[in-house]
Amino acid sequence: MKAPVIGIDLGTTFSCVAYLSGEQARVIPNLEGAMTTPSVVGFTAAGETLVGTMALRQAATNPERTLHAVKRLIGRKFEDKVVQAARKRLPYKLAAAANGDVVIDAAGRLITPQEVSALILGYLKACAEAYLGGEVADAVITVPAHFSEPQRQATKDAAVIAGLNVLRVINEPTAASLAFGLNRGANGTSAVFDMGGGTFDITLLEKSGGVFQVLATNGDSYLGGEDFDQRIVDWVLEALRKEQGVDLDGDTYARQRIREAAEKAKCELSFTAETEINLPFIASTASGSKHFRKELRRAVLEDLTRDLVDRAFPLVERTFAESKLRPSEIDSVLLVGGQTRMPLIRRRAAEFFGRKPSEGVNPEESVALGAAVQSGILESRFKDVVLLLDVTSQSLGIEIENDGFEKVIDKNTTIPTKRTKTFTTVENNQRLVRVHVVQGDGPRASDNVSLGMFDLLGLIAAPAGNAQIEVTFEIDANGLVKVTARDVLTGLEQQTAVHPSSGLSKQQVDGLAKQARAKSSRKKAHE
Ligand code: AMP
């Protein structure tokens, strides 16, 4: 029998893996029996690598070597302002790789976000193999809808390092909608409001005649549950300063304990009106040990975080404007991602859409379930769902003079897609044309993500404007970009040299995958 394909939701804080049993998508429990796994990796002093719950459990005593929220770093540059902001708050250190990508410095051990993610994916693969009783290789993996090409590519590379064969990369909100839509059968439009641990996405979709079509999508890669936790952490630190005169800002161990307590309190406040944050022995001063104990009310949490919730809605409005739909035309509203359990978010979403969100959607599991559904679509296993048409969440284009940005493929274009542009020379006897490929929707090239430089080489010496080089920009169904060129005069495929701005090379990925395989077989031999 063919090994099942697994669907993986690699989340900022939690990850989940699912598979299709007949026509039913089911979550696969992890080795401890839980339906989701903390996206945490820990390296112990004894040289052990821990993943998931085991890693989370030792986070407070080993903060510099316990890596969480790595999804916020993957596919980004060290100088990226998001990374610089994260740097101030993360208990582990960050550094710049030779190509400017961010790398993690786990107490002296340098490791890329791709490798950390690969450890999490490898663990989920092992959970699936233990549960399904056989080897698993093929996977559909999800990413936030607004993830750029380098973030998607880096996620895919992480999966390859983990020994997975990625059949498709799909967007998280689309996956959630697939999981929901498959069960309901009915045609209609849906809005997926997805706030997880690190990111926010809003996607509008339509299901009609067996086709899921994404109409428009927007997102913020730095708006999620961790930001809510941080507000509580700041509140605790401020109270400690004011009420007890202790400043724990620079104390990594204490901050880690506060962060854990903050997240716990936040989650509890989704179900109760008040909770207590209790942190005995949080600091030791000349005058003795200090303890923190204070009540936090839901109303206070809402005041502390209202501006974060407010940040989501202009994006929702923009998505409606782009799709030309009105909120009243939406048939179902799906809330996805653990942070949407917060009552303030549920209330605001209900007000905005003028209807209650759909019940029966599990915010933590629906994305992985949808990824499993997508594997079934790829294998033509369903009678009533035959196709998923997603869109590109950001425009793709090239840099022109004075830091200008010329779009070649607009955002919200259905993928896969392909556009061709013709380039020429601006100087006599020009032998090379350099194309800088950029992704994003900022007005200037430098506002957007650089995907790479692309040199068209070996042009025949000719007067300016004589050469005609057709450059084709393709975005595949995974949202990955490919650029090719053709010399119109000779009809020859152009010689090109691509210098990607970021990421690991194919050789590096293959080398790391080989290392991971060797390590895992050594481990198996030991057991
Ligand atoms: P996800 O990435 O979808 O697993 O979402 C994880 C985020 O959801 C984390 O920031 C969690 O703290 C948050 N979360 C989980 N449960 C709750 C809850 N009951 N109330 C508020 N936030 C929650």
Residues whose N, C-alpha, C, O or C-beta is under 5 A from the ligand:
A	BS01	AMP	G11 T12 T13 F14 M195 G196 G197 G225 E226 E263 K266 C267 S270 G337 G338 Q339 R341 M342 P363 E364
